Amino acid sequence: MGHAKVEDALKLVEGGMTVADAAKVVGVTRSAVYQARAGRAGREGRACTECGALLPDTAKAGTKTCSGKCRVARSRRLAALKPEPVPVLTGLAAEVERIRAMRRT
C-alpha cells in the first residue's frame, strides 16, 4: 500500500508540485519520496560503457557493461590507459646514478 502512495507522490512531483507538498497530500514522508526519486533516476538511462546498450533494470548498482565481451573490452581499454610505472632507484643504484649525473655536468 505504501508503494502506491509513493508512486502517487512521484506523479504529483512530476506535475510540478514540491516534494514536501506532494508527500503531505498523499500521506507519506518526504524522505520516502526523495529515496524513490533517487532510485528511479539511478535505474533510468544506465548504458554499457563500451557498446552503449541499455543495462537491464535488474543489473547491480556497480555494473558498467552489458556482457562478458564488453567487460573484457573495457578491461583492455582501461589497461591501455595506465601509465608505465617509473622505476625507482634505491640504494647503490641511486648512488651510481647520482655520480653519473655529476660527471655529465
C-alpha positions as CSV (number, residue, x, y, z in Angstrom):
1,M,0.0,0.0,0.0
2,G,2.8,2.4,0.8
3,H,4.5,1.8,-2.5
4,A,1.4,3.0,-4.4
5,K,1.3,6.2,-2.3
6,V,4.9,6.9,-3.1
7,E,4.2,6.4,-6.8
8,D,1.2,8.9,-6.5
9,A,3.5,11.4,-4.8
10,L,6.1,11.0,-7.6
11,K,3.4,11.7,-10.2
12,L,2.5,14.9,-8.3
13,V,6.1,16.0,-8.2
14,E,6.4,15.4,-12.0
15,G,3.4,17.6,-12.4
16,G,5.2,20.5,-10.7
17,M,4.4,20.1,-7.1
18,T,7.2,20.3,-4.5
19,V,8.3,17.1,-2.8
20,A,7.2,18.3,0.6
21,D,3.7,19.2,-0.6
22,A,3.2,16.0,-2.6
23,A,4.3,13.9,0.4
24,K,1.9,15.8,2.7
25,V,-1.0,15.4,0.3
26,V,-0.5,11.7,-0.3
27,G,0.4,10.9,3.3
28,V,4.0,9.7,3.1
29,T,7.3,11.1,4.4
30,R,9.4,13.4,2.3
31,S,12.4,11.0,2.6
32,A,10.3,8.2,1.0
33,V,9.7,10.4,-2.0
34,Y,13.3,11.5,-2.2
35,Q,14.5,7.9,-2.0
36,A,12.1,6.9,-4.7
37,R,13.3,9.7,-7.0
38,A,16.9,8.8,-6.4
39,G,16.2,5.1,-7.1
40,R,14.3,5.9,-10.2
41,A,17.0,8.3,-11.5
42,G,19.7,5.7,-10.9
43,R,17.9,3.0,-12.9
44,E,16.9,5.0,-15.9
45,G,19.3,5.6,-18.7
46,R,22.2,3.4,-17.5
47,A,24.1,2.3,-20.5
48,C,27.0,0.0,-21.2
49,T,30.3,1.9,-21.2
50,E,31.6,0.0,-24.3
51,C,28.7,-0.5,-26.7
52,G,26.1,1.9,-25.3
53,A,23.3,-0.7,-24.9
54,L,20.9,0.0,-22.1
55,L,21.5,-2.1,-19.0
56,P,18.6,-4.0,-17.6
57,D,16.8,-2.7,-14.5
58,T,17.8,-5.8,-12.6
59,A,21.5,-5.1,-13.1
60,K,23.6,-4.5,-9.9
61,A,24.4,-0.9,-9.0
62,G,28.1,-1.3,-9.9
63,T,27.5,-2.9,-13.3
64,K,29.2,-1.0,-16.0
65,T,28.9,-3.4,-19.0
66,C,26.2,-5.4,-20.6
67,S,28.1,-8.6,-21.3
68,G,31.3,-10.5,-20.8
69,K,32.6,-9.4,-24.2
70,C,32.1,-5.7,-23.3
71,R,33.7,-6.4,-19.8
72,V,36.8,-7.7,-21.5
73,A,36.9,-4.8,-23.9
74,R,36.6,-2.3,-21.0
75,S,39.3,-4.0,-19.1
76,R,41.7,-3.9,-22.1
77,R,40.8,-0.3,-22.8
78,L,41.5,0.8,-19.2
79,A,44.7,-1.2,-19.1
80,A,46.0,0.7,-22.1
81,L,45.3,4.0,-20.4
82,K,47.5,3.2,-17.4
83,P,50.9,4.9,-17.5
84,E,54.1,2.8,-17.3
85,P,55.5,2.6,-13.8
86,V,58.6,4.8,-13.3
87,P,61.4,2.8,-11.9
88,V,62.6,4.0,-8.5
89,L,66.3,3.7,-7.9
90,T,67.3,2.9,-4.4
91,G,70.5,2.2,-2.5
92,L,73.6,1.6,-4.6
93,A,71.8,2.1,-7.9
94,A,70.7,5.6,-6.8
95,E,74.2,6.5,-5.7
96,V,75.7,5.4,-9.0
97,E,73.1,7.4,-11.0
98,R,73.8,10.5,-8.8
99,I,77.6,10.2,-9.5
100,R,77.0,9.7,-13.3
101,A,74.7,12.8,-13.3
102,M,77.5,14.8,-11.6
103,R,80.1,13.7,-14.1
104,R,77.9,14.9,-17.1
105,T,77.7,18.4,-15.8
